[in-house]
Amino acid sequence: MKKLLISAAVVGLVSSAAAPVLAQSAAAAPGAAGFSAGASASQYHIAVVDISFIFKNYPAFTSQIEKLKGEMEAADGSLRAERDRLVQMEEERNTKKPGSPEFKQLDESLARLKAEFSIKQGTVRRDFLEKEATVYYTCYNQVSAAVKAYADKNNIGMVLRFTGDDEIADKSAAPDREAVMRMIMQPIIHQNRIDITPDVLMTLGVDVRNLPPKPTGVPATATKPVAPVQGGFQGQR
């Protein structure tokens, strides 16, 4: 079960499907000049956003990921216990004389239980994958709505996805081939203060003051959004 894709990558997850779209995502965010990272977005009418960073720091997503991970570990423990019982049963069968009534009875029971276990294991795995997909889908729609609300408010005509992570963290070491290829394949080579990632997080109601450092720079002056005032957010400038 631990082989399931849980994004750390690693995920993601059930109650979000029933959660309403955050009310603050419909409200106007601070002006693009509110954060130095995206100060030029309104001027150029184009912006970039780090979706991966948002997901890692969006409580509506991360809390459900942790919940699903706990459920997965519990289910994994139950399946391991059931598998161990099958192993013990197989060992007991092997102590019997092949062809004897006891051997045949244990062998038939073991074959049936193994088939049932395989079906149960597949069902559990499928259920977790479906729950994970639901959380990713729901939270991505919430993030997309926040991006659109912020872009519409600040006259931004296009928002492109990019990653602010430095693919080659250790410049002194020999570059990893996969990291180099990921860097080459990035669609955004350069951006000049059009990263609206912190603004989108604020639109989602996230207190960006306590976020981990972001390579492109979430400014220390960023502040938690307060109640909407006259249709917009009032934040520190």
N, C-alpha and C positions, 0 to 999 in steps of 0.2 A: 504493500500500500504506500510505502514511503517513496515509491517511484512516481507517484502521481505528481503532475506539474502543479506546484503551488508557488507561486512566485512569491519567492523570498520574499520568482521569480516568483514563496515563495511562498497563498494564497490563498484564496481569494475567495463569510461569503454568502450566507443564505438570506439573512433578514433584510439585506439591502434591496432585494427585489420588491419588498413590500413597503419600503420607506418612501415617503413622498419626495419629489424633487425639491431640493433645498430652496426655501423661499428667497434666500439672498442671491441665488444665481439669477433671479429675474430682476433684481435691483441693479441700479447702475453702480459700477465700480469707480474708484478714484480715477482721475484723469491719467493719461499715459505718462505724464510728466511726474506722477506721484512716486515712481520708483526709477532710480537711475538705470536699472537694467532694461527698462522699456521706454525710456524717455523720448526716443525718436520715433516710436511706432506711429503716433498720430501724424507726425510730419511726413513720413514716407508712405503712410497708408498701408503698411505691410508689417507683419509681426511674426515672431517664431515662438513656439511654446514647447517646453520639455514635458511631454506626457508621462514619461517614466518617472521623473522627479515628482510630479503631482501625485501619481498613484502611490509612491512610496511615502508620501507625507499627507495623504488624504485619509483622515480617521474613518470616514464612512466605508472606505475600502479596506484599510489595514486591520480594523477591528474585526471585520467579517472573515478576513484571511486567517487571523489568529483563531477565531472560533472554529473555522473549518478544519484547521490543522489539529486542534484539540479533538474534534470529532473523528478525524481520520486516524489519529493515534489510538483512540479508544477502540475503533473498529479494527485496526490493525492488531491490537492486543488480543481482541476476541478471536480473530481469525488465526493468529499464531497458536492460541490455546487449543483451538479446534484441530489445527494441523498436527499439533503435538499428540493429541489423542489418537489421531489416525496413524501416526508413526508407532505409537505404543501398541495399537491394535495389530498393525502389520508385524511387529516383532513377536507378539503373542501367536499370531497365525504361523509364523515361521518355526515356532517351537513344536508345532503339531506335525504329525506324519503326513506327507503329501498323499492325497487320495483318501484320507480318513474322513469320516463324517464331520469331525470337529474342524478339520482343515477346510473342507468345502464350505461349511456354514460360515466360518470366519471370512473366507475368501469372497463369498458372495456378498456378505454384509459390507466388507471393506470396499468392494467395487462400487456398490450402491452409494455408500457414504462419500467416497472420493468424487463421484460424479456430482452429488449434491453440493459438496464443498466447492467444486470448480464453478458451478453455476452461481452459488452465493458469492464467491469471490469476484466473479465478473460483474454481478449486479451491484455490489458495493462500490466497485471501482467506477462503474458507469454513473452511478448516482452522484459520486463526489465530483466527477468531471462535469456533470450537468450543473451541479450547484456552483462549481467554480466558474463555468461559462456564464451563468446567470449573473453572478456578482460582477464579473468583468464587463459584461454588456450593460448592466444597469449603471455602474459607476462611470463607464465611458460616456454614456448618454448624458449623465449629469455634468461631467467635465466639458463635453461638447457644448452643452447648453450654456455653461458659464463662459466659455470662450466666445461664443456667439454674442452673448449679452454684453460682454466687455468690448468686443470689436464693434458692435453696432453703436454703443455709447460713444466710442472714441474715434469714429470715422475710419476704421481700419477695414480695408477691402479684402485682404487676404491674410490668413494665418497659416503658417507652415509648421509642420512638426520637425523638431530637431532634438539632438541630445547634447546636453552640456557636459557630459562626462568626458574626461580626458582618457582616450583609449590607451594611450601610452603614458602611464603614470610615472614610471621610472625612466627618465631620459638618459641616465648614465648606462643602463643595461641594454643588451642587444634587444631590439624590438621583436615582440611576438608577432608571428606571421598573421594570425587571425585578428589581432588587434589592429595591425596595419591595414588589413583588408577592410575591416569594419570602418576604419577612419577614411579610407579612400572612397568607400561606397556611400558615405554620408551625403545627403543632397545639399546640406547647408555648409559651405566652406567658410563663410565669414558673415557676421552680423554685427551691426554697430548700434548697440543700445535699442534693440527692438524685441528683446526677450520679455514677454509679458507673463512669464510663468508665475512670479510672485503675485501679480495682480489677479490672475485667475484663481490662485489659491485663496486670496482674500475674498474674491467673489463667492467662493465656495464656503466661506465662513471660517477659514483656517487662520489661526494666530501665527503669522509668519515670523514673529520675533524669535521664536524658539526652534526654528527649523535648523537642521544641520547645514554647514556651509555648502553653497552651490558653486560649481566651477565658474559659472558666469556671474555669480555675485548676487545673492539676495541681500539688499542693503540693510545695514543695522538700524536705519531709521524707520524701517517698515513697522507698522503698528497694527494691532488688531482692529478690525472694522467694528464700528459702533452701530447703533440703530440707524436705519435709513433716515436721512433728513431731506425733505423736499425731493423725494424720488431718487436720491443717490446716497452713496456712502460718504461718511465724513472721516477722513483719516489724516494722519500726520503728514505734512508736506515737507 
